[in-house]
Amino acid sequence: MTQTAEQTVPLRRNREFRLLWIGQALSDFGSAMTGLALPLVLFAAGYEPSAAGLVGTVVLVVGLVARVPAGYLADRYDQRGLMLACDIARLVAAAVVAFVVAAGSLPLTLAIGTVIVSGVALEVFRPSQNKVVRRIVPVDQLGHAVSVNQARMYASSIAAPAAAGFLLALSPSVPFAVDAVTFGLSALCVAMLSRSPAPAVVAARERFLPQVLAGWRYLVKDRFLRMSSVLFALLNFTFSALSYALILGVASEPAAVGVAMSSAAVAGLVGSLLVPYATRWLSLRVLLAAGPVISSALLVVAWSGGGVIPFVAAFSAMCLLTPVIGAVIMTMMAKVVPEEIYGRVTAAGGFVAQILQPLGPLAAGLLLTQLTFGATAGVFAIALGALAVLAATLPIHEGRP
């Protein structure tokens, strides 16, 4: 990591990190708003619920397809320039939607095109941002940096739904116009960052495909990263299924669903803020196993007739500890993965971790079709118990946090 004067000051006084954090806080908030507003605007335009489902599927597919090439771009080109281009692309996409919605109804093709552009831009932005954070933040502050970045995202997920509802009441185009403004402000913050160091020169004899696959090679060779990626894939699948089982299981009580989702978001925010303390007091194996163990125990209560409350508590427990796990792993990767392939390794790990996630809602629907809500809780309790055992046996190399 490049040594800079920023390493001598606390994170809150790190000018580069503050600029990046503020810009992303604004754009996260705008994106969270339009993520809710877009399907509602489509419904208002007369489209069936399946249209909104199609848009959601496109978002997931685009994320997976673009992730690995995005890691290559972050390693190969100037990260600041890539981030600026991504913000401008998302600004234009949001502005176009705002204009079209203000003029009339939103065509489904434009909605799909918008989420494709925004999804690709987001995937390119993420590894570029991760590399910039690694460069501007001292090693001993990386955990704290990841923690406050995650807290930023959870805070947006708490505040954005209410803001989206309020702005939609003013006019359906307003949330998208506000989103465009947030991307403009984010682009301004990115433009004020210092320029990234020139990327390492790739040997001329190394072809494009081996360059792209370098992150996968590193991931496969490293036993900890390989097994932890598989663990996260299973955890993300189970978590996705658990959330949809909760929504579908109590769909007749919308207020209960709303309270459950809000409490989960608050738990995620609290978990993000607890990262520096949890990593100081607990080992990595304990942190990885704690969420599944606690959630499994609570789901056993729901299985035995405890009702919805222990199910909600189990979901919230996973939300509380997931950001802690994520921060620990991201910090570890920032410390041990070589700078020149960092973007590709994190992209490969993220791809594996999320490859099964889109199947979660389908699994939840099938379970609730065949089983009662209580029995479904029992299936999740067993699955999370098995994942806790897998987490506890994860190999931890010497010298790693």
C-alpha positions in Angstrom: 0.0 0.0 0.0 1.2 3.5 -0.8 2.4 5.4 2.2 0.7 8.8 2.5 0.3 11.5 5.0 -3.3 10.4 5.5 -2.0 7.4 7.5 -1.0 9.7 10.4 -4.5 11.0 11.0 -7.8 9.4 12.3 -10.1 8.1 9.7 -12.6 10.9 10.3 -10.0 13.5 9.3 -8.8 11.6 6.2 -9.9 14.0 3.4 -9.9 11.3 0.7 -12.0 8.9 2.7 -14.4 11.6 3.7 -15.0 12.6 0.1 -15.5 9.0 -1.0 -17.9 8.3 2.0 -20.0 11.4 1.5 -20.4 10.8 -2.2 -21.4 7.2 -1.8 -23.8 8.0 1.1 -25.7 10.3 -1.2 -25.7 7.9 -4.2 -26.6 4.9 -2.0 -29.6 6.8 -0.7 -30.7 7.8 -4.2 -30.3 4.3 -5.5 -32.2 2.8 -2.6 -35.1 5.2 -3.3 -35.3 4.4 -7.0 -35.0 0.7 -6.3 -38.3 0.9 -4.5 -39.8 3.6 -6.8 -39.2 1.8 -10.1 -41.6 -1.2 -9.6 -44.2 1.2 -8.2 -44.0 3.4 -11.3 -44.3 0.4 -13.5 -47.4 -0.8 -11.7 -48.8 2.7 -12.0 -48.1 2.5 -15.8 -50.4 -0.6 -16.0 -47.7 -3.3 -16.1 -48.3 -6.7 -14.4 -46.3 -7.7 -11.3 -44.3 -10.0 -13.5 -42.8 -7.0 -15.2 -41.3 -5.8 -11.9 -40.1 -9.4 -11.3 -38.4 -9.3 -14.7 -36.6 -6.1 -13.9 -35.5 -7.6 -10.6 -34.1 -10.7 -12.4 -32.3 -8.5 -14.9 -30.6 -6.7 -12.0 -29.3 -9.9 -10.5 -28.2 -11.4 -13.8 -26.4 -8.2 -14.8 -24.6 -8.1 -11.5 -23.2 -11.6 -11.9 -22.3 -11.2 -15.6 -20.5 -7.9 -15.1 -18.7 -8.6 -11.8 -15.6 -10.5 -13.0 -14.8 -8.2 -16.0 -15.3 -5.2 -13.6 -12.6 -6.6 -11.4 -10.3 -6.7 -14.3 -11.0 -3.1 -15.3 -10.3 -1.9 -11.8 -6.9 -3.6 -11.8 -6.1 -2.5 -15.3 -7.2 1.1 -15.5 -7.3 4.3 -13.4 -9.9 3.7 -10.6 -10.8 7.4 -10.2 -11.5 7.7 -13.9 -13.7 4.5 -13.8 -15.6 5.7 -10.8 -16.3 9.1 -12.4 -17.5 7.5 -15.6 -19.8 5.2 -13.6 -21.3 8.0 -11.7 -21.9 10.0 -14.9 -23.5 7.0 -16.6 -25.9 6.5 -13.7 -26.7 10.2 -13.5 -27.7 10.2 -17.2 -29.8 7.0 -16.8 -31.7 8.4 -13.8 -32.2 11.7 -15.5 -33.6 10.1 -18.6 -36.1 8.1 -16.5 -37.1 11.2 -14.6 -37.7 13.1 -17.8 -39.7 10.2 -19.4 -41.8 9.6 -16.3 -42.6 13.4 -16.0 -43.7 13.4 -19.7 -45.8 10.2 -19.4 -45.6 6.5 -18.6 -42.4 4.6 -18.3 -41.8 2.0 -21.1 -40.7 -1.4 -19.8 -37.8 -1.5 -22.3 -36.5 1.8 -20.9 -36.8 0.5 -17.3 -34.8 -2.7 -18.3 -32.2 -0.6 -20.2 -31.8 1.7 -17.2 -31.1 -1.1 -14.7 -28.6 -2.7 -17.1 -26.7 0.5 -17.4 -26.9 1.2 -13.7 -26.0 -2.4 -12.8 -22.9 -2.5 -15.0 -21.8 0.9 -13.7 -22.3 -0.3 -10.1 -20.3 -3.5 -10.6 -17.4 -1.5 -12.2 -17.6 1.1 -9.4 -17.3 -1.4 -6.5 -13.9 -2.9 -7.1 -12.5 0.5 -8.1 -13.8 1.9 -4.8 -12.3 -1.0 -2.9 -8.9 -0.4 -4.4 -9.1 3.3 -3.6 -10.0 2.6 0.0 -7.1 0.2 0.2 -4.8 2.9 -1.1 -6.0 5.8 1.0 -6.6 4.1 4.4 -3.9 2.8 6.6 -3.8 -1.0 7.2 -4.7 -0.7 10.9 -7.8 1.4 10.0 -9.2 -0.8 7.2 -11.6 -2.7 9.5 -13.0 0.6 10.7 -13.3 1.9 7.1 -15.2 -1.2 6.0 -17.4 -0.9 9.1 -18.5 2.7 8.4 -19.0 2.0 4.7 -21.4 -0.8 5.6 -23.2 1.4 8.1 -23.7 3.9 5.3 -25.5 1.4 3.2 -27.7 0.1 6.0 -28.6 3.7 7.0 -29.7 4.3 3.4 -31.9 1.2 3.4 -33.6 2.5 6.6 -34.2 6.1 5.4 -34.8 5.6 1.7 -38.2 3.8 1.7 -39.9 6.6 3.6 -38.2 9.2 1.4 -39.3 7.4 -1.7 -42.9 7.3 -0.6 -42.9 11.0 0.2 -41.3 12.0 -3.1 -43.6 9.7 -5.1 -46.6 11.4 -3.5 -45.2 14.7 -4.9 -44.6 13.3 -8.4 -43.5 9.9 -9.8 -40.6 11.5 -11.5 -39.1 13.2 -8.4 -37.3 10.2 -6.9 -35.4 9.7 -10.1 -34.6 13.3 -10.4 -33.2 13.3 -6.9 -31.2 10.1 -7.7 -29.6 11.9 -10.7 -28.6 14.8 -8.4 -27.0 12.4 -5.9 -24.9 10.8 -8.6 -23.9 14.3 -9.7 -22.7 15.1 -6.2 -21.0 11.7 -5.9 -19.2 12.4 -9.2 -18.1 15.8 -7.8 -16.6 14.1 -4.7 -14.8 11.5 -6.9 -13.4 14.2 -9.1 -11.9 15.9 -6.0 -10.0 12.7 -5.1 -6.3 12.6 -5.8 -5.4 10.6 -9.0 -4.8 6.9 -8.6 -1.2 5.6 -9.1 -0.6 4.3 -12.6 -1.7 0.6 -12.9 1.0 -2.0 -13.1 2.1 -2.8 -16.6 0.9 -6.2 -17.8 3.5 -8.3 -19.6 2.8 -8.2 -23.4 2.9 -11.9 -23.7 0.0 -12.4 -21.2 -3.2 -12.6 -23.1 -6.5 -11.1 -22.2 -8.3 -14.2 -20.8 -5.4 -15.2 -18.4 -5.4 -11.6 -17.1 -9.2 -11.8 -16.4 -8.9 -15.2 -14.8 -5.9 -14.3 -12.6 -8.3 -13.5 -9.7 -9.9 -16.9 -10.0 -6.5 -18.7 -10.0 -5.5 -16.9 -6.8 -8.9 -17.7 -5.2 -8.7 -21.4 -6.1 -5.2 -21.8 -4.8 -5.8 -20.0 -1.5 -7.5 -22.6 0.7 -9.1 -20.1 3.1 -10.4 -17.8 0.4 -11.7 -20.8 -1.6 -13.6 -22.4 1.3 -14.9 -19.1 2.7 -16.3 -18.2 -0.7 -18.2 -21.5 -0.7 -19.4 -20.9 2.8 -20.6 -17.4 1.9 -22.4 -18.8 -1.2 -24.4 -21.2 1.1 -25.0 -18.5 3.7 -26.2 -16.0 1.1 -28.5 -18.6 -0.4 -30.0 -19.5 3.0 -30.3 -15.8 4.0 -32.1 -15.0 0.8 -34.5 -17.9 1.3 -35.0 -17.0 4.9 -36.0 -13.4 4.1 -38.5 -14.5 1.4 -39.9 -17.2 3.7 -40.5 -14.5 6.3 -42.2 -12.2 3.8 -44.3 -15.0 2.2 -45.1 -16.6 5.5 -46.7 -13.5 7.1 -47.9 -11.9 3.8 -51.4 -11.6 5.3 -50.0 -9.2 7.9 -48.2 -6.4 5.9 -47.5 -4.4 9.1 -45.6 -7.4 10.5 -43.5 -7.7 7.3 -42.7 -4.0 7.5 -41.7 -4.1 11.1 -39.6 -7.2 10.4 -37.7 -5.6 7.5 -37.2 -2.4 9.4 -35.8 -4.2 12.5 -33.5 -6.2 10.3 -32.1 -3.1 8.7 -31.5 -1.5 12.1 -29.8 -4.7 13.2 -27.5 -4.5 10.1 -26.7 -0.9 11.0 -25.9 -1.8 14.6 -23.8 -4.8 13.4 -21.7 -2.5 11.1 -21.0 -0.1 14.0 -20.0 -3.0 16.2 -17.3 -4.3 13.8 -14.3 -2.7 15.5 -15.3 -4.1 18.9 -16.4 -7.6 17.7 -13.1 -8.1 15.8 -11.2 -7.1 18.9 -13.0 -9.5 21.3 -13.8 -12.5 19.2 -11.9 -14.9 16.9 -12.7 -15.2 13.2 -14.2 -18.7 13.6 -16.5 -17.5 16.4 -17.6 -14.5 14.3 -18.3 -16.8 11.3 -20.3 -19.3 13.4 -22.2 -17.0 15.7 -24.8 -15.8 13.3 -25.9 -19.3 12.1 -25.8 -20.7 15.7 -28.0 -17.9 17.2 -30.4 -17.9 14.2 -30.6 -21.7 14.3 -31.5 -21.7 18.0 -34.2 -19.1 17.5 -35.7 -21.0 14.5 -35.9 -24.1 16.7 -38.2 -22.1 18.9 -40.3 -21.0 15.9 -40.3 -24.7 14.8 -41.7 -25.8 18.2 -44.6 -23.4 18.0 -43.0 -20.1 18.9 -44.7 -18.3 16.0 -43.4 -15.4 14.0 -41.5 -13.5 16.6 -38.6 -15.9 17.0 -38.5 -16.2 13.2 -38.1 -12.4 12.9 -35.5 -12.5 15.7 -33.5 -15.2 13.8 -33.6 -13.1 10.6 -32.5 -10.0 12.6 -29.6 -12.0 14.2 -28.3 -12.9 10.8 -28.6 -9.2 9.7 -26.7 -8.2 12.9 -23.7 -10.4 12.3 -23.5 -10.5 8.5 -21.8 -7.1 8.3 -19.3 -8.1 11.0 -18.3 -11.2 8.9 -18.2 -9.2 5.7 -16.0 -6.5 7.3 -13.6 -9.1 8.7 -13.2 -10.9 5.4 -12.8 -7.7 3.3 -10.2 -6.4 5.7 -8.3 -9.7 5.5 -8.4 -9.7 1.8 -7.1 -6.1 1.7 -4.2 -7.1 3.8 -3.1 -10.3 2.0 -4.1 -10.2 -1.6 -1.5 -8.6 -3.9 -2.4 -5.1 -5.0 -2.1 -5.8 -8.8 -4.9 -8.5 -8.7 -6.9 -7.2 -5.8 -9.9 -6.1 -8.0 -10.1 -9.5 -9.8 -9.8 -11.5 -6.6 -12.5 -9.6 -4.8 -14.7 -9.8 -7.9 -14.2 -13.6 -8.2 -15.0 -14.0 -4.5 -18.1 -11.9 -4.8 -19.3 -13.9 -7.8 -19.0 -17.2 -6.0 -20.6 -15.8 -2.8 -23.7 -14.6 -4.7 -24.0 -17.3 -7.4 -26.8 -19.2 -5.5 -28.5 -16.1 -4.0 -31.1 -15.7 -6.8 -32.4 -19.3 -6.1 -33.3 -18.3 -2.5 -36.8 -16.9 -3.2 -37.6 -20.0 -5.3 -36.5 -22.3 -2.5 -38.6 -20.4 0.1 -41.7 -20.6 -2.1 -41.2 -24.4 -2.6 -40.8 -24.9 1.1 -43.9 -23.0 2.1 -45.9 -24.8 -0.6 -45.0 -28.2 0.8 -44.6 -27.4 4.5 -46.2 -25.3 7.3 -44.5 -22.1 8.4 -43.2 -23.8 11.5 -41.8 -26.8 9.6 -40.1 -24.4 7.2 -38.5 -22.7 10.2 -37.2 -26.2 11.2 -35.6 -26.7 7.8 -33.8 -23.4 8.1 -32.7 -24.3 11.7 -31.1 -27.5 10.5 -29.4 -25.8 7.5 -28.0 -23.0 9.6 -26.8 -25.4 12.2 -24.8 -27.3 9.5 -23.4 -24.0 8.2 -22.3 -23.1 11.7 -20.3 -26.3 11.9 -18.8 -25.6 8.5 -17.8 -22.1 9.6 -16.2 -23.4 12.8 -14.0 -25.8 10.8 -12.9 -23.2 8.3 -9.1 -23.2 7.9 -7.5 -20.0 9.3 -3.9 -19.4 8.2 -1.3 -18.3 10.6 -0.7 -14.5 10.5 -4.2 -13.7 9.4 -6.6 -11.8 11.7 
